[in-house]
């Protein structure tokens, strides 16, 4: 009997989530999110060059609750992708492969990304009045 | 290619309930993947009410008990029952492991047993491993040397021998190989973690003289570099080995040579 006629054993839906595999997929998602986020940034900046009306429109989009949410997500993606990226460089040097180290680093990355996002927004918001 | 859903006819449906009518009190439900090539049709998930009081402590003990006392048609591979043969590798409770070294007590609630993921199923828990075996033979897992053989064995220092620790212990159960998403989506061209750990075993061997050829052969965007360090392999290895690290070492060796 050819293997084409045989059923394929279940995979994704039965496999339990692992901390390390979740970080792998999150790294990718953040990377893709930032690609689109960069296009948004390009629109924001070019609108300023285009004229006061265009910039006003862009400002109102970015300043809306949805725009702010996207920017917040972008900030988190940036710091998360940065930290996991550094981890990939370490892995390329054959460092940090032990399961305990990898799991601990995953916690460090989460903490770093969350606190840097919070710090960026805290500094950003508190300086708003100066501009 | 990435295909999240199973192909038509591969989705398991609810199967038979094998009740335990012996009046046992310490019952645990075992949900087991069944597929019979003779009758065809969809695979099923059968439920067995296992009396833990008359069953050994490991998941394999339960499977053997079911085959002996409840349903003799249940088909699975097993041999040594002590974690050295690598036959009874299944997906137990959501992760790949050897049934013989997995205590039932470690599992909370019902026990779910599936064949190793993303492989053609021959019958019940028995998968077709021809493809990973062919990949294993493709890395030529034997000592290669051009220098004439010495009168006795080829000697190795204690330090060089120590480099093989964590590699030689692999029993080729393919738990790691089939736990990897990259292998699920690109297994036709990506060698997979078990095979690459074996490749590293020969690259690291001081007596092997074909290191350069081996690395040239592996330097391929699929064969080796489809590994994205997801690390499901290391998380699942029932022998506590680290295939992800072995692959990292291979990538590093390839990069250093470029």
Interface residues (C-beta under 8 A of the other chain):
Chain A: X1 X3 X6 X7 X8 X9 X10 X11 X12 X14 X15 X16 X18 X20 X21 X24 X88 X91 X92 X93 X94 X97 X98 X99 X102
Chain B: X4 X6 X7 X9 X10 X12 X33 X35 X37 X42 X43 X91 X93 X94 X95 X112 X114 X115 X116 X117 X118 X119 X120 X121 X122 X127 X128 X130 X179 X181 X184 X228 X229 X230 X231 X232 X234 X235 X242 X244 X245 X248 X249 X251 X252 X255
